[in-house]
């Protein structure tokens, strides 16, 4: 899948793809991924996160090359995790400090929840 041009520059030629929060695929630069991994390791050592979470995070992580056309390959495991069918449409968005890749219906549900929370209409 191709990443939008505006998202490519911060990533360079390599990035990490991994199971993200809420069922998306997260994309981070190599440096940002290492920071997140080190933070998770520290949280596990303090008892704030489980070793199971650390294992799942590590097992889902794939270092990926970004080709000259901005394409990366989603592993079958990450596609399954996010509910993304091969050759199907996806939603790619910047989420402040990382990129997320979503199955469109899953993103729409989370977007609606977030919009409700922003507008104060969440229950």
C-alpha positions in Angstrom: 0.0 0.0 0.0 1.2 3.5 -0.7 1.6 6.1 2.1 0.5 9.7 1.2 3.5 11.9 0.3 3.0 14.2 3.3 3.6 11.2 5.6 6.7 9.8 4.0 9.3 12.5 4.8 9.4 12.0 8.6 9.7 8.2 8.1 12.7 8.2 5.8 13.4 4.9 3.9 12.4 2.6 6.8 9.6 2.4 9.3 7.9 0.0 11.7 4.4 -1.4 11.2 2.8 -3.0 14.2 -0.6 -3.7 15.9 -1.9 -0.4 17.0 -4.5 0.7 19.6 -8.1 0.1 18.8 -7.4 -2.4 15.9 -5.5 -0.3 13.5 -2.0 -0.8 12.1 0.4 1.8 13.5 3.3 3.2 11.5 6.3 4.8 13.2 9.7 5.9 12.2 12.5 3.6 13.4 13.5 6.1 16.1 9.9 6.6 17.3 9.3 2.9 17.4 12.4 2.3 19.4 11.3 5.0 21.9 7.8 3.4 22.2 9.4 -0.1 22.7 11.7 1.3 25.4 8.8 3.0 27.1 6.8 -0.3 27.1 9.8 -2.2 28.5 10.0 0.4 31.3 6.3 0.1 32.0 6.5 -3.7 32.2 9.4 -3.4 34.7 7.3 -1.0 36.8 4.4 -3.4 36.7 2.2 -0.9 34.7 1.9 -3.2 31.6 2.0 -7.0 31.3 4.7 -9.1 29.7 1.9 -10.5 27.5 1.3 -7.0 26.1 5.0 -6.6 25.5 5.2 -10.0 23.7 2.2 -9.1 21.5 3.7 -5.7 20.7 7.1 -7.2 19.8 5.5 -10.1 17.8 3.4 -7.8 15.7 6.3 -5.4 14.8 7.7 -5.5 11.2 10.5 -3.3 10.0 9.5 -2.2 6.5 11.3 -0.6 3.6 9.5 2.3 2.0 10.1 2.2 -1.8 10.6 5.2 -4.0 6.8 5.3 -4.7 6.1 5.4 -0.9 4.8 1.9 -0.7 5.1 -0.5 2.2 3.9 -4.1 2.5 1.4 -5.0 5.3 2.0 -8.6 6.5 -0.9 -11.0 6.4 -0.9 -11.0 10.3 -1.3 -7.2 10.4 -4.0 -7.3 7.7 -5.9 -9.9 9.7 -5.4 -7.9 13.0 -6.9 -4.8 11.4 -9.5 -6.5 9.3 -8.0 -5.3 6.0 -8.6 -7.5 3.0 -6.0 -7.7 0.3 -6.5 -5.0 -2.4 -9.2 -3.3 -0.4 -9.4 0.4 0.4 -7.9 1.7 3.6 -7.9 4.9 5.6 -4.4 6.3 6.3 -4.2 9.2 8.7 -1.8 11.1 10.8 -2.4 10.8 14.5 -0.1 13.6 15.9 2.9 11.4 16.6 2.4 8.4 14.3 0.4 7.2 11.3 -2.5 4.8 11.4 -3.9 2.5 8.8 -7.5 1.5 9.2 -10.2 -0.7 7.7 -12.7 2.0 6.6 -15.7 0.8 8.7 -13.6 0.4 11.8 -12.2 3.8 11.4 -15.6 5.3 10.9 -16.9 3.8 14.2 -13.9 5.2 16.1 -14.1 8.6 14.3 -17.8 8.9 15.3 -16.9 8.0 19.0 -14.1 10.6 19.0 -16.3 13.3 17.4 -19.0 12.6 20.0 -16.5 13.0 22.7 -15.1 16.3 21.2 -18.6 17.8 20.9 -19.7 16.6 24.4 -22.4 14.4 23.1 -20.8 11.2 24.3 -22.6 9.4 27.0 
